[in-house]
Amino acid sequence: MAAKILIVEDEPAIADLVLLHCKHAGYQAQVVHAVLDARDVVDETLPDLVVLDWMLPDKPGVDFARELRADERTRDLPILMLTARAAEDDKVRGFETGVDDYVTKPFSPKELMARIKALLRRAAPETSDAPLEVSGLKLDPISHRVSGGEQALKLGPTEFRLLRFLMTRPERVMTRQALLDGVWGDHVFIEERTVDVHVRRLRQALEPSGHDRMIETVRGGGYRLKKA
């Protein structure tokens, strides 16, 4: 599944350069030129990583980073600050705000892509064995146990992987293709309607605790795990 990268940059030449390299690396990338537009994108569809300039026309990027860190929905969203502000104090301020990496202009596109790749790799939550919990729904990757409140829930292997994938990305709209790639693997050729079958089975498995309502169908988009 291709990671979604949001590039917030008001210099067209730099924005185009970063966009080009992101696409060549196989990522889904989008450019906006102001914080207001970036907020609209984040509110609509949560990206996997944000490349953020500091000096933007409507608000400093560092302020936007602080807002993202203060919001539970975007608290763990990887942020790479890409800026001409190279002073040590600026870097310290950026990291104290909560950005995950800091790259100064002029920059090496090759190094930038390596840092993006590293951030995405560290942020891949489905590779962790840590227990997951969303609105009272609990999943233990090691014991393969799922519970809703105090009630144990029985899931098949595929439904377990599907739920784990969704629980590591709460509130994000996941397309059927993204679910196929993430749960079955991008090397497996399965029809997209297969996802609908397993989502239906997953909902049935979650019904005893009432958590089936957390699996939302997004018309024209796919599925989303809502927080109760």
BELQUI-V128124 format. One record per residue. N is the residue number from 1. PHI is phi in whole degrees, -180 to 180 (NA if undefined). Layout:
n->{N & N}
phi->{PHI & PHI}
//
This chain:
n->{1 & 2 & 3 & 4 & 5 & 6 & 7 & 8 & 9 & 10 & 11 & 12 & 13 & 14 & 15 & 16 & 17 & 18 & 19 & 20 & 21 & 22 & 23 & 24 & 25 & 26 & 27 & 28 & 29 & 30 & 31 & 32 & 33 & 34 & 35 & 36 & 37 & 38 & 39 & 40 & 41 & 42 & 43 & 44 & 45 & 46 & 47 & 48 & 49 & 50 & 51 & 52 & 53 & 54 & 55 & 56 & 57 & 58 & 59 & 60 & 61 & 62 & 63 & 64 & 65 & 66 & 67 & 68 & 69 & 70 & 71 & 72 & 73 & 74 & 75 & 76 & 77 & 78 & 79 & 80 & 81 & 82 & 83 & 84 & 85 & 86 & 87 & 88 & 89 & 90 & 91 & 92 & 93 & 94 & 95 & 96 & 97 & 98 & 99 & 100 & 101 & 102 & 103 & 104 & 105 & 106 & 107 & 108 & 109 & 110 & 111 & 112 & 113 & 114 & 115 & 116 & 117 & 118 & 119 & 120 & 121 & 122 & 123 & 124 & 125 & 126 & 127 & 128 & 129 & 130 & 131 & 132 & 133 & 134 & 135 & 136 & 137 & 138 & 139 & 140 & 141 & 142 & 143 & 144 & 145 & 146 & 147 & 148 & 149 & 150 & 151 & 152 & 153 & 154 & 155 & 156 & 157 & 158 & 159 & 160 & 161 & 162 & 163 & 164 & 165 & 166 & 167 & 168 & 169 & 170 & 171 & 172 & 173 & 174 & 175 & 176 & 177 & 178 & 179 & 180 & 181 & 182 & 183 & 184 & 185 & 186 & 187 & 188 & 189 & 190 & 191 & 192 & 193 & 194 & 195 & 196 & 197 & 198 & 199 & 200 & 201 & 202 & 203 & 204 & 205 & 206 & 207 & 208 & 209 & 210 & 211 & 212 & 213 & 214 & 215 & 216 & 217 & 218 & 219 & 220 & 221 & 222 & 223 & 224 & 225 & 226 & 227 & 228}
phi->{NA & -75 & -70 & -98 & -118 & -103 & -105 & -109 & -152 & -97 & -92 & -53 & -64 & -71 & -59 & -65 & -65 & -65 & -60 & -61 & -70 & -64 & -68 & -64 & -82 & 94 & -89 & -88 & -123 & -139 & -112 & -130 & -112 & -151 & -64 & -58 & -68 & -64 & -61 & -61 & -66 & -63 & -67 & -80 & -144 & -67 & -76 & -91 & -163 & -119 & -98 & -125 & -79 & -82 & -93 & -121 & -67 & -105 & -165 & -61 & -60 & -65 & -71 & -65 & -60 & -64 & -65 & -64 & -72 & -83 & -95 & -58 & -66 & -115 & -57 & -103 & -67 & -63 & -126 & -112 & -84 & -119 & -151 & -84 & -79 & -106 & -67 & -60 & -62 & -66 & -62 & -61 & -63 & -62 & -67 & -67 & -71 & 121 & -69 & -89 & -152 & -140 & -122 & -100 & -90 & -68 & -134 & -91 & -56 & -64 & -67 & -58 & -66 & -65 & -71 & -61 & -61 & -65 & -64 & -65 & -65 & -70 & -89 & -74 & -72 & -72 & -87 & -91 & -96 & -69 & -60 & -115 & -148 & -137 & 52 & 86 & -91 & -118 & -138 & -111 & -64 & -80 & -86 & 59 & -110 & -128 & -143 & -119 & 67 & -102 & -100 & -73 & -120 & -103 & -124 & -75 & -56 & -70 & -65 & -63 & -65 & -64 & -65 & -61 & -62 & -70 & -70 & -82 & -136 & -61 & 74 & -93 & -79 & -110 & -68 & -61 & -66 & -64 & -68 & -59 & -66 & -79 & -98 & -97 & 103 & -74 & -96 & -100 & -100 & -132 & -68 & -63 & -67 & -60 & -61 & -61 & -62 & -76 & -66 & -62 & -66 & -64 & -60 & -62 & -69 & -91 & -57 & -55 & -102 & 81 & -82 & -62 & -69 & -76 & -87 & -103 & -86 & -106 & -57 & 74 & -119 & 152 & -136 & -142 & -93 & -87 & -84 & -72}
//
